[in-house]
Amino acid sequence: MWAISGVGDVTQTGHLSLPDSKQIRIGSSNDLTIEHNGSNSIIFKESNSEKMRMDGAGRLLHGVTSSVDVCSTAPSRLQIHNN
């Protein structure tokens, strides 16, 4: 159930469900997006092309390109790659 206040605040009392590859877009120019494509969860900030994603193995990946700059594979394990 959605409730919209007089000042434009939206309150959701249940889950917000989106199908795979649909984005939540934030900002007046949609410069921050959150997406799940079925295999990976992606947080993308367009202004400086920062991209973070969690792959199907649960690794947190950070990098502008497909190469991995920082990869966290466990709570106490961090890998740094220079590609």
PEPE-V169054 format. One record per helix or strand of 3 or more residues. SS is the DSSP state (~ for helix, > for strand). FROM is the first residue (numbers start at 0). TO is the last residue. If there is no record, write none. Layout:
# PEPE-V169054
ss:SS from:FROM to:TO
ss:SS from:FROM to:TO
This chain:
# PEPE-V169054
ss:> from:1 to:3
ss:> from:9 to:11
ss:> from:22 to:25
ss:> from:31 to:35
ss:> from:40 to:44
ss:~ from:45 to:47
ss:> from:49 to:53
ss:> from:59 to:61
ss:> from:69 to:73
ss:> from:76 to:79
